[in-house]
Amino acid sequence: MTLSETVKPTSNGGQHRPASRAALVLGGGGARAAYQAGVLRAIARHYPDFRFPYLTGVSAGAINISLLASHAGALREQSDTLADLWRRLRMDNVFATEGVSLLGRAMRIGFQLAIGAPPGMRKLLGMVNTEPLRRFLHDALDSTDGSLPGIRRNIDAGRLGTVALTALSYGTGNTITFFQGQLPSIREQFRQCNTEVPLTVEHVMASAALPLFFPPIQIDGDWYGDGGIRLVNPLASALHTGADRILAISNHYLGDDESTAPVNEPPSPATVMAAMYNAVFLDQLDQDVLEMQVINKLVRELPEEKRHGMREIKLLVIRPSQDIGAMAHQLRHELPSTLTYLMNRMGAGEIRSRDFLSTVMFQSTFIEQLIELGLRDGEALGPKLKDFFEA
């Protein structure tokens, strides 16, 4: 039996349980996460009936994971819906783009930094207002009260094993993985905790709250932000599910990058934020992948009695074949005029800052290019996909 045969009948009232132990890991990167939708569509062309029983996501990847986990269909229907979601996404579905809102918030934040918030004025917690994103998610996830009933239905039907979304608690400084389903091998790590909860739109919003740019989200009395900020082991949640293979879709281009050339000028705020966002969304996954490859090699060379519980995990990482930051830089003129003004004030026109620009480029042209790039990259991995799904 191949892994494409993902469910089988059980004696429990005709329900089904996952037959595969494959986990999907989706990282962050704001608008870059549209690339993941394209990759999944390419995979679905070859394995339309496949289901990932274990789904983990952080930041924008949490948005994609929440939709996949809520959908009753198999991978073809899931990926089609996800791509359609991204194609109808506009910047004003993510944050308020009208000039009054953007410039007003920028001025108030500058005022707060200079002299603090005046009495009676509510403190602003982010550079933009993300209430449009909350409304968009309620609609996309078919949620009237913030709950995600599709996840519970899929778990109860055996179509889904575990969903895990990661956020950072600003109150405790701990990375919190909110999960629904089962984590049979929960292991608490330094400043990383797991909490079983019924997942909601607020958990998705918390995981995707870009530091400084998006406001934090309050859940049960604590404030949460983007889950990638202190996430040392992005693959850990997938390992805790008991998965024996992991497919991770990275948004990190590893080819030559002209923006890495030394520059004598001091960095702009946008350049500093680009470096910070790369550390949050890209570098940690790369490091975790390297560590898993080393452990896999060690496990293969050790006899079973000396492995101390370590096990080999089949790992496939899919990355973009083009520089996503360069793609965004070429389309910077398509940003709304007010946002363009603010970005230019931050130095977002510089080559070195284009990775930050790609994070907030929720424009239809850019999103369509990312989906098409994901499709091409996924199709180009035919033999590796066959080895991952059918070996």
Secondary structure, DSSP 8 states (H G I E B T S, - for coil): --TT--EEE-SSTT-EEE---EEEEE---GGGGHHHHHHHHHHHHH-TT---SEEEEETHHHHHHHHHHH--S-HHHHHHHHHHHHHT--GGGTS--SHHHHHHHHHHHHHHHHH---TT-----SSS--HHHHHHHHHHTT-SSSB-HHHHHHHHTTS--EEEEEEEETTT--EEEEEEE--TT---BTTEEEEE---BHHHHHHHT--TTTS--EEETTEEEEETTSS-S-TTHHHHHTT-SEEEEE-----S--GGGS--SS---HHHHHHHHHHIIIIIHHHHHHHHHHHHHHHHHHS-GGGSTT----EEEEE--SS-HHHHHHHTGGGS-HHHHHHHHHHTTTSGGGHHHHHHH---HHHHHHHHHHHHHHHHTTHHHHHHHHH-
